[in-house]
Amino acid sequence: MVIINQTTTKTNFSKIITIFMTSIFPFLFGITMGQSTCVFLKQKYPQFLLYNVPDEPRRASNLSICQSNTPTCCTSQMEEEFSLLTETEFNQNVKSQIRLIHQFFSYSATNFKNHFKEGFNNSMAALRKIFRRTYGQFYVQNKQIFNKFVNDSLLVFEQGNGCFIEALQQLFKRIFLTEFSLLNPLRSIDKEKQQILNCILSLFPILRPFGSGPEAISQLTGRAFRIWSSTIIALEQISQNLQVLEKNFSTPKSCLPQLIQIRHCGICTGGDPSFRPCAGLCQKVYHECINELLVLDGQWRILIDVLIEISSYLHVHNPYLVFRPLPAQISDAIMYYQERGEIISNQIIFRCYGENFEKLALREKRENEETDREKERERKENNFDYCNYSDFNSFDKRRTKKLDYINFKTFNLKARRTKIAVEQFKDRLLNIRGMWHSFPRLICREGGIQAKPGEKCWNGENFYFEDVQSKIRENATINGNNNATKTMLQIQKTVEYLVRQNEELFLLEAIRQRNVENNEKNSEDEKVINYWDEETNWDVERLEGSKVKRNRAATTRIYQINILLFSIFVIIIINFVL
């Protein structure tokens, strides 16, 4: 019975050993078995025509990059194929990252341009609606004045080399001439009478027929035009520069051996065909290979900082908010002119038409009579009985009110979309500020080139389960082309353009920042201190930097004197009574 049990035990133990060795054997000798044939190379690289691949691994002495002391399936022909594949792969990886940034700036420029134009066009549509309702046929007959203003303004915005204030001044000058012609129909202003036309226009800055309206409009609206126009032009320039950099980028020839070693040589030493380099090795080699792009980093950070600063001004100068009061501002300026139209017309006629004061006085009396008749006519029209049309009027008012509510709701929605677009733009700028130094990490990790944490990886000489020190020789310098330097100079010009176009804003921001620092410094001295100093017997208060001191001893002395006088008064009264 014991012998049978021993035999059964030995049989079970043999089965366990057999199963264990069968399970572990492939892992212990997988490398040797994996390299028993070279068929896997054709499966790994089907795009290559590998004619000279041996059937079995053998020693190769003619390898210049993927050298190995053990039998290998790699050949010199494969190294040439690896070189072409690596160069193409590296170019695609780097160019794809540059293309993403180029597309971001291009999309931002187009998006901002659409938001700005839509906000401005909505304001001009509201102007046409208001002026058609307010001025009626007079606006319809002279609407080309405002159409030209819209075209000139958009041209200034597109080109970026003009000034919105000039377009606004031309608008008010045309309105100035038109209003004078309407108020003085007998005083024709023809192009043939160039002398009179020049005389009238020369009086425009002196008479100030629209008051401070043009200045108020140009101060905010002109600033919005300048900020948005310069920003969009700068974004387009950056996009074009990055596009040129992407097109002209090429892999440095001195960097190819290192790239081949980390990407393909691992398979020559008996590695898994799906091997990947260690994270540290991948990022180190890629950092050396894009060394020529790192020259952009300093100027790039300055550019991003300037754009981040400007994005805050884009947020403040939301086109839907800035241009919304524009129709009312222009209408108020025209009404200001009409209120002073008689005085302005007299001065123009006196200076440009050469009439004396007597004729002007008669003209003034006649025009006053005509004005009175016009007012009487309007009064009669306003007092007309419209009771029979009350239903129609109430319906029209309800319809107008509903449309105004819908337009206001749509306006707020579009303004909010612009705000969100600017915020997303600013967040993206913060992410790409250090993009050039982050290129190796982006390509290796995000591109899936490097091995994942805990995964067996290739360090240039062998395979490890952790990121160990690389065995690849470093290049002291990698000579690249001059494309990155040219791009850096173009970026520098873009920064100078942005600062020059928005110099006023940056100056105001510097002043504001200095005031904030001064206020913070003064706030430490402006703290309210209220304490009792027993040695000097003073109650000291300091508020807003000034010290107010009051003598507590004197206050106590006055109190004691009052008590003494009251006591003497009481004693005298008592003696008098007794």
C-alpha positions, 0 to 999 in steps of 0.5 A: 500500500505504501509502495502504491502511494509512493508511485502515485506521488512520483507520478503526480510530481512528474506531471507538475514538473512537466506542466511547469516547464512547459509553461515557463519554457517559452518565456525562458527561451522566447528570445532564442526561439523568436530569432530562430527564423527571420520571417517576423521581419517581413511581417513587421515591415511589410512596406519594405522589399527585404530581398537580402533578409536571411532565413535564420539569424547570423552574425553581421559585421557590416552593420554601422548602426544596429551593431550586435555581438549575437546573431541577428536578422538585420542587414546593411540594406535594412539599415538603409530602409530603417533610415528612410522610414525613421526620417519620414516618421520623425518628420511626420511626428514633428510636423503634426505637432507644428500643424496643430498649433498652426491650425489653432492660430488659423482657426482663432483668427477666422473665429475672431474675425467672424465674431467681430464682423457679426457684431459690427454688422448687427449694430449697423442693421440696428442703425438702419432700422432706427434711422429708417423709422426716425428720419424716414425718406431722408435716410432712404435718400442718403443711406449711401453715406452709411453704406460707405461708412460700413465698407470703409470700416470693414476695409480698415478692419481687414487691412489693419493699415488704416484708422477707424477714426478717419472712417468715422470722421469721414462719416460725420463730414458727409453727414455735416454736408448733407445736413447743411444741404437739407437745412439750406436747400437754396445753398447748393454744394456741388463738386464744381464749387470746390472752393465753397466745399473746401471752405465748409469742410475747413469749418468742421473742426472749428464749429464742432457741429456734432459736439463731443459725439465723434470723440466719444464714439472713437474713444471706445469703438476705435480702440475695439477696432484697433485691438481686434484688427491687430490681434487677428492680423497677428494670429494670421501672421503667426499661422503663416510663419508656422506653416512655413516652418512646418513645410521646410522642417527636415530631420537633421542627418546627424540625428538619424542614427540615434533615432534608428537605434531607439526605433528599430535596432531593438528588433535586431538583438532578439527583441519583441517586434512590438518593442518600444523605447524607454520614456527617458531615452525617447524624450532625450533623443527627440530633444536633441533632434529638435534642438534647432526648434528650441531657439524659438522658445524665448521669443515664443514665450514673449509672444504668448504673454503679449497675446494673453495680455491682449486677450483680456482686452478682447474680453472687455471690448466684446464687439456685441457690447461695444457696437451696440450703443453706436446707432444711438450715439450717431443719432444723438450727434445728429440731433445735436447738430439739428438743435444748433443747425441755425447757428451753424448754418449762419456761420457757414453762410457768412464765412463761405458765401460772403453774405452780410449780417442783415441778410442773415437776420432776414433769413433767420426770421423767415426760417423761424416762421417756417419752423413755427409752421412746421411745428404747428403741422406736427402738433396737428398730426400728433393730435389726430384721432387714431381711436379707430386704429387702436387695435392695429396700433396695439398689435403693432406695439406688441409685435415690436415689443416681442421682436425687441425681446427676441433681438435682445435675447439673441444679442446676449447669446451671441455676446456670451459666445464671443466671451467663451471663445476669448476665454477658450483662446486664453486657456489654450495660450496658457497650454502652449506657452512652453510647447517647444520644450514640451515637444519631446514629451508630446511626441513620445508620450502622446504619440505612443512611441515610448513604452508605458510605465511598467512595460518592458522597454528598450534602452538602446542596448538591452530590454528592461522593465524600468527606465534605466540610463541610456547607452546611446552616445550623445551628440554634442551639437546637431546642425540644423537649417536656418528655418527656425531662426527665420521664424523667430525673427518673424515672431519678434516682428509680430510681437513688435507690431502688437505692442506698437498697435496697442501701445496705449493699452499697454501704457494704461496697464502699466500705469494701472499696475503701478497704481495697484502696487502703490495702493497695496503699499499705502494700505499697510500704512492706512490701517486704523490703529486705536490703542491707549498709550499709558505712558503719555496718556494719549489716545492715538488714532491714525486713519488714511495716513493722518495722525489725530492725537487727543490729550486724555489728561486734558480731557480728564482735567476738564471733567474734574473742573466741571465737577468742582464747579458743580460742587461749589454751586451746590454748597452756595445753594445750601448756605443760601437756603439755611 
